[in-house]
Every structure is written in C-alpha cells, then in structure tokens.
Amino acid sequence: MNPSARHRWLLALAFSLSILMGLGAAPLADAGVSAAGATITFRKVFKSSYPEYVEIKVSDSGSGTSDIRQLDDESHPRAMQIDAVLVQTIFDLASKLHNFDGVDLEMHRRIANLGEKTFGYERGAETHRVTFNYTLNSVAAQLLDIFEGLARQQTDLSDLDRTMHYDPLGVNDLILQIEKDFDHKLLPEPGQFLPLLDRLAADQHFIDIARERARKLAGRIRATP
C-alpha cells in the first residue's frame, strides 16, 4: 500500500470508529434524560398521634404516592395524580428553598414536639433533605400547608371510598367532615372528590339526606374557581 492510499485508509477507519462510538454513547444519553425527572417528598413522623406516619411523593410529571398509617402498620403506598398547577406551585416553593440544599428551617427555640417533618428533593443523583419540628420560614410554611392538605385530602378520599363500600349508614357523617375541610380550605384539590360524590348522589342504596348532601357539596366544588 502506497503512502497516499494508506493515509486515506486511516482516515476512513477513524471516521468509522467515531460513528460507532457515537452510536454506543446514545443509550447513555437516553438514560440521562430518563433520570432527569425530579421528585419532592414530604414525610411526617409523630408518634402517639393519628396518623403517626405520613409520606407523600410528588414527581414533576404530576404522578405521586401517599403512605398514611400508624407506624406499626405495613406500608401500602397509594397512587395519586396531582393537578399540574399544584405541582408547579410545589416545585416553585421548593426552588425558593434551594431545593432544600443547605437550608435550615428549624426555629431553634424550645417548643413542644409537633412531629418530625422532612422535605426531600431528588433528581437523578442529586439529593437534598431538611428536617424540622417547627419553622418560621413563610415559604416552608406554605409548602407544609400544601402537603398537610394533600394528606388530609387522601385520608378523606380513602375514608369515603371505604365507607361507601362497607358502612353506607356512616356516609352522611363523613360527608359532613369533608364539608368542614372544604369550608376551611384544607383540601388542595377538592375536585378529586367529584367522582365519588356523583356516584353517591345517584345511588339509591344510600339514605336520602346523604345523597342530597353529596349533591350539594359536588355543586359547591364545581362552582369554586
């Protein structure tokens, strides 16, 4: 092989190797994209209360899980879907807290035990957590209110679903409780109750007062901006 032909052959070989290396790197790039989704976790542990354990996870896609129970109970996280606007609010508040990286939320004063609360942020290999009993940080307080509200909402939804199946006579009292939570603006996404309330209102197996109360509450929820 003369020097000129050998030079052209080496150039072609280098070009082919660069293409093969590029193809081999593609799966790694794809894996990086799939791991890019962020998740925010709220956990509260408060022994001798009810519930003693709350853990809610929210991904930036809106999917999430809730695990609400006593500490001795087995963990059975329930899937949940969160409205995009609320998800954006959660992640915006977390961003203002630097995604919990190096932030101190504890009040650092003697105060009663109100439960150990933890915010966590995960995105790929990036992980940050902060734990506190009570905070005076207004942004953290807003985020805490949202997660406490989601916990209450999931509890009410679970209780209503279970009562409709196993205790039809107890449904009216439970709707009264949900009304109180709605009136006090403790439910971040009251629209989540509409499928159950509509089903209850249309089912003649339930007492008339419960059906009427469910119908009115559904109407109020739909009328809420």
C-alpha positions as CSV (number, residue, x, y, z in Angstrom):
1,M,0.0,0.0,0.0
2,N,1.5,3.3,-1.1
3,P,1.7,6.2,1.5
4,S,-1.3,8.1,-0.1
5,A,-3.6,5.1,-0.1
6,R,-2.6,4.2,3.5
7,H,-3.4,7.8,4.6
8,R,-6.9,7.6,3.0
9,W,-7.5,4.2,4.7
10,L,-6.5,5.5,8.1
11,L,-8.9,8.5,7.7
12,A,-11.8,6.2,6.7
13,L,-11.1,3.9,9.7
14,A,-11.0,6.9,12.1
15,F,-14.3,8.2,10.7
16,S,-15.9,4.7,11.1
17,L,-14.8,4.4,14.6
18,S,-16.1,7.9,15.5
19,I,-19.6,6.8,14.2
20,L,-19.5,3.6,16.2
21,M,-18.5,5.4,19.3
22,G,-21.3,7.9,18.8
23,L,-23.9,5.1,18.4
24,G,-22.6,3.4,21.5
25,A,-23.0,6.6,23.6
26,A,-26.6,7.2,22.6
27,P,-28.1,4.8,25.2
28,L,-26.2,6.6,28.0
29,A,-27.6,9.9,26.8
30,D,-31.1,8.4,26.8
31,A,-30.6,7.1,30.3
32,G,-29.6,10.6,31.5
33,V,-32.8,12.0,30.1
34,S,-34.9,9.4,31.8
35,A,-33.3,10.0,35.1
36,A,-33.8,13.8,34.9
37,G,-37.3,13.8,36.4
38,A,-37.4,15.4,39.9
39,T,-39.4,14.2,42.9
40,I,-40.3,16.1,46.1
41,T,-41.1,14.1,49.2
42,F,-42.8,15.2,52.4
43,R,-42.6,12.9,55.4
44,K,-44.0,13.5,58.9
45,V,-43.5,11.2,61.9
46,F,-45.5,11.9,65.0
47,K,-45.8,9.1,67.5
48,S,-49.0,8.7,69.5
49,S,-51.0,10.8,67.0
50,Y,-53.3,9.8,64.2
51,P,-51.9,9.2,61.7
52,E,-48.4,8.6,63.1
53,Y,-46.7,8.4,59.7
54,V,-47.3,10.4,56.5
55,E,-45.2,10.2,53.4
56,I,-46.2,11.9,50.1
57,K,-44.1,11.9,47.0
58,V,-44.8,14.2,44.0
59,S,-43.0,14.0,40.7
60,D,-42.7,16.9,38.3
61,S,-44.9,14.9,36.0
62,G,-47.8,15.0,38.5
63,S,-47.8,11.4,39.5
64,G,-47.2,10.5,43.1
65,T,-47.9,8.2,46.1
66,S,-49.3,8.6,49.6
67,D,-48.5,6.4,52.5
68,I,-50.6,7.4,55.5
69,R,-50.7,5.0,58.5
70,Q,-49.7,4.1,62.1
71,L,-46.1,3.2,62.5
72,D,-46.8,-0.4,63.3
73,D,-48.9,-0.9,60.2
74,E,-47.4,-2.2,56.9
75,S,-46.5,0.3,54.2
76,H,-49.0,0.3,51.3
77,P,-48.4,3.5,49.3
78,R,-51.4,4.5,47.2
79,A,-51.0,6.0,43.7
80,M,-52.2,9.6,43.3
81,Q,-52.3,12.1,40.5
82,I,-51.9,15.8,41.2
83,D,-53.0,18.8,39.1
84,A,-50.3,20.4,37.0
85,V,-50.9,23.9,38.6
86,L,-50.4,22.5,42.1
87,V,-47.3,20.5,41.0
88,Q,-45.8,23.8,39.6
89,T,-46.6,25.5,42.9
90,I,-44.9,22.8,44.9
91,F,-41.7,22.9,42.8
92,D,-41.7,26.7,42.7
93,L,-41.8,26.8,46.5
94,A,-39.1,24.1,46.8
95,S,-36.9,26.1,44.3
96,K,-37.2,29.2,46.6
97,L,-35.8,27.0,49.4
98,H,-32.9,26.0,47.1
99,N,-34.5,22.5,46.8
100,F,-33.6,22.0,50.5
101,D,-29.8,22.2,49.8
102,G,-28.1,23.5,52.9
103,V,-31.3,25.3,54.2
104,D,-32.1,25.4,57.9
105,L,-35.8,25.6,58.6
106,E,-35.9,24.9,62.4
107,M,-36.9,27.7,64.7
108,H,-34.3,26.7,67.3
109,R,-36.4,27.6,70.3
110,R,-37.8,25.4,73.0
111,I,-41.3,24.2,71.8
112,A,-43.5,21.2,72.1
113,N,-42.9,18.2,69.8
114,L,-45.2,18.8,66.8
115,G,-43.9,15.9,64.8
116,E,-40.6,15.4,62.8
117,K,-41.1,16.8,59.3
118,T,-38.8,16.2,56.4
119,F,-38.7,17.8,52.9
120,G,-36.7,15.9,50.3
121,Y,-35.7,16.6,46.7
122,E,-34.3,14.1,44.3
123,R,-33.3,14.5,40.7
124,G,-31.0,11.8,39.3
125,A,-28.0,11.6,41.6
126,E,-28.9,14.9,43.2
127,T,-30.5,14.5,46.7
128,H,-31.2,17.1,49.4
129,R,-33.2,16.8,52.7
130,V,-34.1,19.1,55.6
131,T,-35.8,18.0,58.8
132,F,-37.5,20.3,61.3
133,N,-40.1,20.3,64.1
134,Y,-41.5,23.9,63.6
135,T,-40.5,26.6,61.2
136,L,-41.0,30.4,60.9
137,N,-40.0,30.4,57.2
138,S,-43.0,31.6,55.3
139,V,-42.2,29.7,52.1
140,A,-41.6,26.4,54.0
141,A,-44.9,27.0,55.9
142,Q,-46.8,27.4,52.6
143,L,-45.2,24.1,51.3
144,L,-46.1,22.4,54.6
145,D,-49.7,23.5,54.3
146,I,-50.0,22.0,50.8
147,F,-48.6,18.7,51.9
148,E,-50.7,18.6,55.1
149,G,-53.7,19.4,52.9
150,L,-52.8,16.6,50.5
151,A,-52.5,14.2,53.4
152,R,-55.9,15.2,54.7
153,Q,-57.4,15.0,51.2
154,Q,-56.1,11.5,50.7
155,T,-57.4,10.4,54.1
156,D,-60.9,11.8,53.3
157,L,-60.9,10.2,49.9
158,S,-59.9,6.8,51.3
159,D,-62.4,7.0,54.2
160,L,-65.2,8.0,51.8
161,D,-64.5,5.2,49.4
162,R,-64.2,2.6,52.2
163,T,-67.4,3.9,54.0
164,M,-69.4,3.8,50.7
165,H,-68.4,0.1,50.4
166,Y,-68.7,-1.2,53.9
167,D,-70.7,1.3,56.0
168,P,-73.5,3.0,54.0
169,L,-75.1,4.5,57.1
170,G,-71.9,6.2,58.1
171,V,-71.6,8.1,54.8
172,N,-73.6,11.1,55.9
173,D,-71.3,11.8,58.9
174,L,-68.2,11.5,56.6
175,I,-69.6,14.0,54.1
176,L,-70.1,16.4,57.0
177,Q,-66.4,16.1,57.8
178,I,-65.4,16.6,54.2
179,E,-67.7,19.7,54.1
180,K,-65.9,21.1,57.1
181,D,-62.5,20.5,55.5
182,F,-63.7,22.1,52.3
183,D,-65.1,25.2,54.1
184,H,-61.8,25.7,55.9
185,K,-59.9,25.4,52.6
186,L,-57.9,22.4,53.8
187,L,-58.3,20.4,50.6
188,P,-55.9,21.5,47.9
189,E,-57.8,19.7,45.1
190,P,-61.5,19.3,46.1
191,G,-62.3,18.3,42.5
192,Q,-60.8,14.9,43.4
193,F,-64.0,14.1,45.3
194,L,-66.4,14.7,42.4
195,P,-66.4,11.1,41.1
196,L,-67.3,9.6,44.5
197,L,-69.8,12.3,45.3
198,D,-71.6,12.0,42.0
199,R,-71.7,8.2,42.4
200,L,-73.1,8.5,45.9
201,A,-75.7,11.1,44.9
202,A,-77.1,8.8,42.1
203,D,-77.1,5.6,44.2
204,Q,-80.5,4.9,45.9
205,H,-78.8,2.4,48.3
206,F,-77.7,5.4,50.4
207,I,-80.1,7.4,52.6
208,D,-81.7,10.5,51.0
209,I,-80.0,13.0,53.4
210,A,-76.5,11.7,52.4
211,R,-77.4,11.7,48.7
212,E,-78.7,15.3,48.9
213,R,-75.6,16.4,50.9
214,A,-73.3,14.8,48.4
215,R,-75.2,16.5,45.5
216,K,-74.9,19.9,47.1
217,L,-71.2,19.5,48.0
218,A,-70.4,18.5,44.5
219,G,-72.2,21.6,43.2
220,R,-70.3,23.8,45.5
221,I,-67.0,22.2,44.4
222,R,-67.9,22.7,40.8
223,A,-68.7,26.3,41.4
224,T,-65.4,27.0,43.0
225,P,-63.0,28.9,40.7
